[in-house]
Amino acid sequence: MFSLSQIEHDLPMPPHLLSRPLPDAIKAELERLFLDKVITKLGLCVSVYDIRSIEGGSIHPGEGCSTYKVSFRLLMFKPFNGEILVGRITGYDDKGLQVSLEFFSDICIPGHLMQFGTGTRW
């Protein structure tokens, strides 16, 4: 259900973050970019787990920010097909069920994907 994914990314750092210690500024920018987003074939990003390396700090022509090559790991949520998850139903309507897990609450199960016999068909 959860896994660590190693990623390398060329990260442009906005100048206003450079007053902070570099690892803190980079982590904040990575969280802004990846946290609570679904990455194809990896899953939902739950957390920036750690930063493995930071290289560079070069400024490219025409840009007002420095760019760092960052190697880091993300904690990803990706349940496999058929995996049983425990959640709490937070609502329902004509479109289906809204379900909350402890760490994520924007899950919608469309009515046409509900198993037969689980209640009212939408």
Disulfide bonds with the S-S distance in Angstrom:
none
